C-alpha cells in the first residue's frame, strides 16, 4: 500500500484480496483506492457519488421558449368533429 500525491491509495491485487474489508471501509469514508497489477492501475474503488437530483433553477430557460400566437385557438374542423 502506498499513498499517491493526490491522496489516493495504491494497492496491489494480492494485498487487496487479503485486506478487502479494510480497503472497502476506507473507500466508504472517502478514500480512492487504485488497484494495481504489475505497477499498472487496473481499477479504482471509491464510494458512489451522492444520488441527490439537481435542484431546479427557476428562470433558467427565460428567453429561450417561444409560444405561438395561436397557441390557445382551436381549429374549427376539430371543434366540429368533437361536437358530433
C-alpha positions, 0 to 999 in steps of 0.5 A: 500500500502506498499513498499517491500525491493526490491522496489516493491509495495504491494497492496491489491485487494480492494485498487487496484480496487479503485486506478487502474489508479494510480497503472497502471501509476506507473507500466508504469514508472517502478514500480512492483506492487504485488497484494495481497489477504489475505497477499498472492501475487496473481499477479504482474503488471509491464510494458512489457519488451522492444520488441527490437530483439537481435542484431546479433553477427557476428562470433558467430557460427565460428567453429561450421558449417561444409560444405561438400566437395561436397557441390557445385557438382551436381549429374549427374542423376539430371543434366540429368533429368533437361536437358530433 
